[in-house]
Amino acid sequence: MSLVSVQAVYDGKKVTFLEPPPVSGPYRVVVTFIEPAKGAGVEALPRDTARFWASFGAWQDDKSVEGTLRDIHDARRSRTEPPVL
């Protein structure tokens, strides 16, 4: 089962989608309330969730992919010496 997210606003009585749902027909759904929408109506949502959407992105680093993977593997490698307490 794959989950698909669609932005919407709940006004206290009904849910209004901000984009067309990518499915048709009856579907079971899970509704997650993220944060209160400030202001009145659907127009307020993009400003309210800007911080949320801005948090998505790629990791930025000067290291190469190989260097990052090497650091991860080195950190997970078993050690022969006992841990220092």
GIFENQUI-V442441 format. One record per backbone hydrogen bond with DSSP energy under -0.5 kcal/mol. CO is the residue of the C=O (numbers start at 0). NH is the residue of the N-H. E is the energy in kcal/mol with one decimal. If there is no record, write none. Layout:
[[CO | NH | E] [CO | NH | E]]
This chain:
[[6 | 17 | -2.6] [6 | 18 | -0.6] [8 | 10 | -0.5] [8 | 15 | -3.0] [13 | 10 | -2.0] [14 | 16 | -0.5] [15 | 8 | -2.2] [29 | 31 | -0.5] [30 | 32 | -0.5] [31 | 33 | -0.8] [35 | 37 | -0.5] [38 | 40 | -0.5] [40 | 43 | -1.0] [41 | 44 | -1.7] [43 | 47 | -2.0] [44 | 48 | -2.2] [46 | 49 | -0.9] [48 | 52 | -2.7] [49 | 53 | -2.3] [50 | 54 | -0.8] [51 | 54 | -0.8] [52 | 55 | -1.2] [58 | 60 | -0.5] [63 | 67 | -2.3] [64 | 68 | -2.7] [65 | 69 | -2.5] [66 | 70 | -2.1] [67 | 71 | -2.2] [68 | 72 | -2.7] [69 | 73 | -2.8] [70 | 74 | -2.1] [71 | 75 | -1.2] [72 | 76 | -1.0]]
